[in-house]
């Protein structure tokens, strides 16, 4: 999948489905993403703090 406006970004986590496309995701959105992944896979030890490290 290629999102033209996001492909030019230097950031790792960027908006792909909402405006502004290609902009860095705000910290709250990253935290929500990591927490949701942790709820789906309770054996994982991912946390927002661990991801930032």
C-alpha positions in Angstrom: 0.0 0.0 0.0 1.4 3.4 -0.9 -0.1 6.7 0.3 1.6 9.3 -1.8 1.5 12.1 0.8 2.7 9.8 3.6 5.5 8.2 1.5 7.5 11.5 1.6 7.4 11.7 5.4 10.4 11.0 7.6 8.3 9.9 10.5 7.6 6.3 11.5 4.0 6.7 12.7 2.0 9.0 10.4 -1.7 9.6 9.7 -2.8 7.4 6.8 -6.5 7.6 6.9 -7.3 11.0 8.3 -6.2 14.5 7.5 -3.5 15.7 7.6 -2.3 12.7 5.6 1.4 12.1 6.2 1.6 14.2 9.4 3.1 12.6 12.5 0.6 11.0 14.8 0.0 12.9 18.0 1.2 11.2 21.2 -2.4 10.5 22.4 -3.1 8.6 19.1 0.1 6.5 19.4 -0.8 5.7 23.1 -4.3 4.6 22.0 -2.9 2.5 19.2 -0.4 0.7 21.5 -3.0 0.2 24.3 -5.5 -1.3 21.8 -2.8 -3.7 20.5 -2.1 -4.7 24.1 -5.8 -5.5 24.7 -5.9 -7.7 21.6 -2.8 -9.6 22.6 -2.7 -9.8 26.4 0.5 -11.9 26.4 2.4 -9.0 24.8 4.3 -6.6 27.0 4.0 -3.5 24.9 3.2 -0.2 26.6 3.4 3.4 25.3 6.5 3.9 27.5 8.2 0.9 26.1 7.5 1.8 22.5 9.1 5.3 23.1 12.3 3.7 24.5 
